[in-house]
């Protein structure tokens, strides 16, 4: 729905749409997480493929430093750097 059509809706309908999309997003995120867990278990248990679970804190730290280095060399604009850091 575009902004023009959305603005024509009554405020209570706009709020209902916002609430519904937020609930749908939460549901889809939870469902995706469960599917990923199942797929990883199947890779390991049924197919014998080892699954590596990296240390998230360490990974984020190294990634943050790499992005900062790229940004400082002018290969990445500051606003994009900020968006990446907020992921």
Secondary structure as GFF3:
##gff-version 3
##sequence-region A 1 87
A	DSSP	alpha_helix	3	8	.	.	.	ID=ss1
A	DSSP	alpha_helix	11	45	.	.	.	ID=ss2
A	DSSP	alpha_helix	56	72	.	.	.	ID=ss3
A	DSSP	alpha_helix	78	85	.	.	.	ID=ss4
###
